[in-house]
Amino acid sequence: MPEITEAELAPNVKALWLKALTAAQTKNHGYAIKLIQSVLKDAPGFLDGRKVLRKCAGNLTGGPKKKSKIFGMKTGGGLGTMKLAGQVKKDPAGALAAIEAELEKDPYSPELNDVLFDAFIALDMKASAAFALETVRQSHPEEIKLMHKLAEFYLAEEESMKAAEVYQDIIKVDHTDSAAIKGEKDATARASMQKQKWGENASMKDMLADSAASEEMEKASRTGLTREQLEERRDQLAAKYAEDQNNLGVVKDLAAIFERLEDWQSAQAYYDWGFQLSAGDVALRSKAEKMGDKVKESAMKELEARAAANPDDPEVKAMLEEQRKANIASAVEDANRRVEQNPTDPVLRYELGKALFDAGDFSGAIPHLQQAKRNPHIQSKVLLLLGRTFKAKNMLDMGVKQLEAALEDLVAMDTVKKEILYEKGLMHDEMGAKDDAISCFKEIYEVDYGYRDVAQRVEASYG
């Protein structure tokens, strides 16, 4: 099924479309939706109409809804997504109207847009398929599985830069997603090759000047290099950088080598330069900021070691205290700037909340931590910090409530659960609820006798 533009609409359909646009512009969204649904029945390949339809439905429903935990259940009544998915397999064209009817109730539904994507793929409507998952990307970036699906789609369509951008969004949500980290690097490399108009059928060996260059690339890809090998690789890249300081690939590789060598200052400088060369690669900016944090951490550790070696030196103590204050103030400033650049990123909200907590601005930290709870991957540590923030404000009952919420989704007794239980026990103890406190400590005692002072607390409770 072909995708069409406004100019290709039949005259009677175009008249409906123009009425729909007028209705949308005057915020008569319900009427606009009815008109566009009629347009799409006659012109299912009209992507611009589908985009306006989604905006109108979004305005009526008030934005993205909280995602259902059970995939395939009914969303707002009508056909369930499982049934729609079955219909797509039998008759993708016929399923479009039914899917759109459900999307009218929840236009940002990840499940429904995923089914819509599959329908468009079956109909060979690639731009419309991309739009379906891009809707999820904008409204539910935490849907990692669908984000990977979108990135893989872009790669298959030779849209490598778009794939790299999707992978960067995944990394924002989950910094530990190794598939996304590798995917972003590979997609960026492919985009660079496409930009230089290397043949699409050329193998990596064909793109290398000779076997020595091939060996160098293979060597660079290894993760188990010794320090000596890393330094050798650093020197090779430095020589290339001296020849061309605007080669983004070399700059990124050099930054990564310095990072692995734990030369944080040099790594920060090269990641920052790479960000400037890339015309705004957010992943490189994030790397530069992290390296800047590492520089501060390293300087702080050196000063702490110096203070520990000279405990009676008032000058060193004063320097240490001054540096701590400066680091806290800098962390708040940096975190504020990052949130201003990307106010919808829950991870950045958490980092700002933590910086404000460290600075003693507990009231300022709370709204940012509350927004950070949207990201399920960091929810436990967000709730833990939020609990501690309420505790710092002497609002112990509210602090306990946050920790109880954090424990709901934790099954295994890992480090995070132990920390939350211990903090909850301390709060109960401070509130005078001794039995509740001991109950928390006992849960830890049963699996980890040596955790902090739980053994002493539990055993003392037996008199």
C-alpha positions in Angstrom: 0.0 0.0 0.0 1.6 3.3 -1.1 2.0 6.3 1.3 0.6 9.5 -0.1 0.9 13.3 0.4 -1.9 15.9 0.7 -1.5 16.7 -3.0 -2.3 13.1 -3.9 -5.6 13.1 -2.0 -8.8 12.7 -4.1 -10.7 16.1 -4.3 -13.6 14.9 -2.0 -11.1 13.5 0.5 -9.0 16.6 0.4 -12.1 18.7 1.2 -12.6 16.6 4.4 -9.0 17.0 5.3 -9.1 20.8 5.0 -12.2 20.9 7.3 -10.3 18.6 9.7 -7.3 21.0 9.8 -9.6 23.9 10.5 -11.3 22.0 13.3 -7.9 21.1 14.8 -6.6 24.7 14.6 -9.8 25.9 16.4 -9.2 23.2 19.1 -12.4 21.3 18.1 -10.4 18.1 18.5 -13.4 15.7 18.7 -14.8 16.9 15.4 -11.3 16.9 13.8 -10.8 13.3 14.9 -14.1 12.1 13.2 -13.2 13.9 10.0 -9.6 12.5 9.9 -10.9 9.0 10.6 -13.0 9.3 7.5 -10.1 10.6 5.5 -7.9 7.7 6.6 -10.6 5.1 5.6 -10.3 6.4 2.0 -6.6 7.2 2.2 -4.9 4.9 4.7 -1.5 5.9 3.3 -1.9 9.5 4.3 0.7 9.8 7.0 0.3 13.6 7.7 -3.4 12.9 8.5 -2.4 10.2 11.0 0.1 12.6 12.7 -2.6 15.3 13.2 -5.1 12.6 14.3 -2.6 11.5 17.0 -2.1 15.1 18.2 -5.8 15.7 18.5 -6.4 12.5 20.4 -3.5 13.4 22.7 -5.0 16.8 23.4 -8.4 15.2 24.3 -7.0 12.4 26.5 -4.6 14.7 28.4 -1.3 13.0 27.4 0.4 9.6 28.0 -1.3 7.3 30.4 0.4 5.0 32.9 1.2 1.9 31.0 -0.7 -1.3 31.9 1.5 -3.9 33.5 -0.2 -6.8 31.5 0.6 -6.7 27.8 -2.3 -7.5 25.6 -5.1 -6.6 28.0 -7.9 -4.3 26.8 -6.9 -0.6 26.8 -9.9 1.6 27.3 -12.4 -1.1 26.2 -13.0 -2.6 22.7 -10.7 -5.1 21.1 -7.7 -6.2 23.1 -4.3 -5.7 21.6 -3.8 -9.5 21.4 -6.9 -9.8 19.2 -5.8 -6.9 17.1 -2.4 -8.5 16.6 -4.1 -11.6 15.3 -6.2 -9.5 13.0 -3.0 -7.8 11.6 -1.6 -11.2 10.7 -4.7 -12.0 8.7 -5.7 -8.7 7.2 -3.3 -5.8 8.1 -5.1 -3.2 5.9 -8.5 -4.1 7.4 -7.0 -3.9 10.9 -5.9 -0.3 10.6 -9.3 1.3 11.3 -9.8 -1.0 14.4 -6.4 -0.1 15.8 -7.0 3.6 15.2 -10.4 3.4 17.1 -8.5 2.0 20.1 -5.7 4.6 19.8 -8.4 7.4 19.9 -8.8 6.4 23.6 -5.1 6.0 24.3 -3.0 7.5 21.5 0.3 6.9 23.2 -0.3 3.2 24.1 2.9 1.3 23.6 1.1 -2.0 22.9 -1.3 -0.5 20.4 1.4 1.5 18.6 3.5 -1.7 18.4 0.6 -3.5 16.7 0.2 -0.5 14.4 3.9 -0.8 13.5 3.5 -4.4 12.6 0.5 -3.6 10.4 2.4 -1.0 8.5 5.4 -3.2 8.1 3.1 -5.9 6.6 1.8 -3.3 4.2 5.3 -2.0 3.3 4.5 1.5 4.7 7.9 2.2 6.2 7.4 5.9 7.1 4.1 5.2 8.8 5.7 2.2 10.7 8.4 4.5 12.0 5.8 7.1 13.1 4.1 4.4 15.2 7.1 3.6 17.3 8.3 7.2 17.3 5.1 8.0 19.1 6.1 5.5 21.8 9.7 6.9 21.9 8.3 10.4 22.6 5.7 9.4 25.2 7.1 6.2 26.8 10.9 6.2 26.4 11.2 3.7 29.2 9.8 1.0 26.8 13.2 -0.4 26.2 12.1 -3.4 24.2 10.2 -1.2 21.7 13.0 1.3 21.5 15.4 -1.5 20.5 12.8 -2.6 17.9 12.7 0.9 16.5 16.5 1.1 16.3 16.7 -2.2 14.5 14.1 -1.0 12.0 16.2 2.1 11.3 19.3 0.0 10.8 17.5 -2.3 8.4 16.4 0.8 6.5 20.0 2.2 6.4 18.9 5.1 8.7 22.0 4.6 10.9 22.1 8.1 12.4 18.4 7.7 13.5 19.2 4.3 15.0 22.1 5.9 16.9 19.8 8.5 18.3 17.4 5.9 19.5 20.2 3.9 21.2 21.3 7.2 22.9 17.7 7.6 24.3 17.8 4.0 25.6 21.2 4.7 27.3 19.6 7.7 29.0 17.0 5.4 30.5 19.3 2.5 31.3 23.0 3.4 31.4 23.9 -0.3 31.8 22.2 -1.5 28.6 25.2 -3.1 26.9 23.3 -3.9 23.6 22.3 -0.2 23.3 25.9 1.0 24.1 27.3 -1.3 21.4 24.4 -0.5 19.0 25.1 3.3 19.4 28.7 2.9 18.6 28.1 0.6 15.6 25.3 2.7 14.2 27.4 5.9 14.5 30.2 4.1 12.6 27.8 3.0 9.9 26.4 6.5 9.6 29.9 7.8 9.2 30.6 5.3 6.4 27.3 6.2 4.7 28.2 9.9 4.9 31.5 9.2 3.1 29.5 7.3 0.4 31.2 4.0 0.9 29.5 1.2 -1.0 26.7 -0.5 0.8 27.9 -3.9 -0.2 31.5 -3.3 0.7 32.8 -5.4 3.5 34.9 -4.0 6.4 38.0 -5.5 4.9 37.4 -3.7 1.6 37.1 -0.4 3.5 40.4 -0.7 5.1 43.5 0.4 3.3 45.5 -2.8 4.0 45.8 -5.7 6.4 47.7 -3.7 8.9 44.8 -1.3 9.3 42.5 -4.3 9.7 44.7 -5.7 12.4 44.7 -2.3 14.1 40.9 -2.1 14.1 40.6 -5.7 15.4 43.1 -4.8 18.2 41.1 -1.7 19.1 37.9 -3.6 19.5 39.3 -6.0 22.1 38.2 -5.3 25.7 40.9 -7.2 27.5 43.9 -5.1 26.6 46.7 -4.6 29.1 47.7 -1.2 30.2 50.8 -1.4 28.0 48.6 -2.2 25.0 46.2 0.6 25.8 49.1 3.1 26.0 50.4 1.8 22.6 46.9 2.3 21.1 46.7 5.7 22.7 50.0 6.7 21.0 48.8 5.4 17.6 45.6 7.4 17.9 47.5 10.5 19.1 49.6 10.4 15.9 46.4 10.2 13.8 44.9 13.1 15.8 47.9 15.2 15.1 47.3 14.7 11.4 43.6 15.6 11.5 42.2 17.1 14.7 38.6 17.1 13.2 38.4 13.3 12.7 35.5 12.5 14.9 36.1 8.7 14.9 39.7 9.2 16.1 38.6 11.8 18.7 36.0 9.3 20.2 38.5 6.4 20.2 41.1 8.5 21.9 38.6 9.7 24.5 37.6 6.1 25.2 41.2 5.0 25.6 41.9 7.8 28.0 38.8 6.8 29.9 40.0 3.2 30.2 43.4 4.4 31.3 41.6 6.5 34.0 43.1 9.7 32.7 39.8 11.5 33.5 41.0 15.0 32.5 42.2 14.0 29.1 39.1 11.8 28.5 36.9 14.8 29.4 38.7 17.1 27.0 38.4 14.7 24.1 34.8 13.8 24.7 34.0 17.5 24.9 35.8 18.1 21.6 34.0 15.1 20.1 30.7 16.6 21.2 31.5 19.9 19.4 32.6 18.0 16.2 29.5 15.9 16.2 27.2 18.9 16.2 25.4 17.9 19.3 25.8 14.2 20.0 24.1 14.0 23.5 25.9 10.7 24.3 29.3 12.4 23.9 28.1 15.4 26.0 27.0 12.9 28.7 30.4 11.2 28.6 32.2 14.5 28.9 30.1 15.4 32.0 30.8 12.1 33.6 34.5 12.5 33.0 34.3 15.9 34.7 32.7 14.2 37.7 35.5 11.7 37.7 38.1 14.5 37.7 36.4 16.0 40.8 36.1 12.7 42.6 39.8 11.9 41.9 40.9 15.3 43.3 38.7 14.8 46.3 40.2 11.4 47.0 43.7 12.7 46.9 42.8 15.5 49.3 41.1 13.0 51.7 44.2 10.8 51.6 46.4 13.8 52.4 44.1 14.8 55.3 44.2 11.2 56.6 48.0 11.2 56.5 48.1 14.6 58.3 45.2 14.5 60.8 46.6 17.4 62.9 47.2 19.8 60.0 44.4 22.5 60.2 45.3 23.8 56.8 44.6 20.5 55.1 41.4 20.1 57.0 40.3 23.5 55.9 41.2 22.7 52.3 39.2 19.5 52.5 36.1 21.2 53.9 36.3 24.0 51.3 36.7 21.5 48.5 33.6 19.5 49.7 31.5 22.7 49.7 32.8 23.6 46.3 32.0 20.1 44.9 28.5 20.2 46.3 27.8 23.6 44.8 29.3 22.6 41.5 27.2 19.4 41.5 24.0 21.4 42.0 25.0 23.8 39.3 25.8 21.1 36.8 22.7 19.1 37.6 20.5 22.2 37.2 22.1 22.9 33.8 21.5 19.3 32.6 17.9 19.4 33.6 17.4 22.7 31.8 18.8 21.1 28.7 16.6 18.0 29.0 13.8 18.6 31.5 11.9 15.3 30.8 14.8 13.0 31.6 14.0 11.2 34.9 17.7 10.2 35.5 18.8 13.9 35.3 16.0 14.8 37.7 17.3 12.2 40.1 20.8 13.5 39.8 19.6 17.0 40.6 17.5 15.8 43.5 20.6 14.0 44.9 22.8 17.1 44.5 20.2 19.2 46.3 20.0 16.6 49.1 23.7 16.6 49.5 23.6 20.4 49.6 21.0 20.3 52.4 18.2 21.7 50.3 15.7 18.9 51.2 12.6 20.9 50.1 14.2 21.6 46.8 15.1 18.0 46.2 11.6 16.6 46.7 9.9 17.7 43.5 12.8 16.5 41.3 12.9 13.1 43.0 9.1 12.8 42.6 9.5 13.3 38.9 12.4 10.9 38.7 10.0 8.1 40.0 8.7 7.8 36.4 11.7 5.7 35.4 11.2 2.2 36.6 14.9 1.3 36.3 15.9 3.8 39.0 12.7 3.8 41.0 14.1 1.9 44.0 17.0 4.2 44.6 14.8 7.3 43.9 12.4 6.1 46.6 15.2 5.4 49.0 16.6 8.9 48.6 13.1 10.4 48.8 12.6 8.5 52.1 15.8 9.9 53.5 14.8 13.4 52.3 11.6 13.2 54.3 13.6 11.8 57.3 15.9 14.8 57.1 12.8 17.0 57.3 11.7 15.0 60.4 8.7 13.7 58.4 9.4 10.1 59.4 5.9 8.6 58.6 6.2 9.9 55.0 9.7 8.6 54.8 8.6 5.1 55.8 5.9 5.2 53.2 8.4 5.8 50.4 10.5 2.9 51.6 7.5 0.6 51.7 6.8 1.6 48.1 10.4 0.8 47.2 10.2 -2.7 48.7 7.0 -3.6 46.8 8.9 -4.6 43.6 12.0 -6.0 45.3 12.1 -9.8 45.6 15.7 -10.8 46.0 17.6 -9.7 49.1 20.2 -7.8 47.2 22.3 -4.8 48.3 19.5 -2.3 47.5 16.9 -4.2 49.4 19.1 -4.5 52.4 19.9 -0.8 52.4 16.2 0.1 52.1 15.2 -2.3 54.9 18.0 -1.0 57.2 16.9 2.6 56.6 13.3 1.7 57.2 14.3 0.0 60.5 16.2 3.1 61.6 13.1 5.3 60.9 10.8 2.9 62.8 13.3 2.9 65.7 13.4 6.7 65.7 9.5 6.8 65.7 9.5 4.5 68.7 8.0 1.6 66.7 10.6 -0.9 68.1 8.8 -4.1 66.9 8.6 -2.8 63.3 12.3 -1.8 63.4 13.4 -5.2 64.7 11.2 -6.9 62.0 13.2 -5.0 59.3 16.5 -5.9 60.9 15.5 -9.5 61.2 14.8 -9.8 57.5 18.5 -8.8 56.8 19.8 -10.9 59.7 18.3 -14.1 58.2 20.4 -13.8 55.0 23.4 -11.6 56.0 24.6 -11.9 59.6 27.4 -9.4 59.0 25.5 -6.6 57.5 26.3 -3.4 59.4 25.1 -3.7 63.0 21.9 -5.8 62.4 23.3 -8.8 64.4 23.9 -6.6 67.4 20.4 -5.0 67.1 18.5 -8.3 66.6 20.3 -10.2 69.3 19.9 -7.4 71.8 16.2 -7.5 71.2 16.1 -10.9 72.8 17.4 -9.5 76.1 
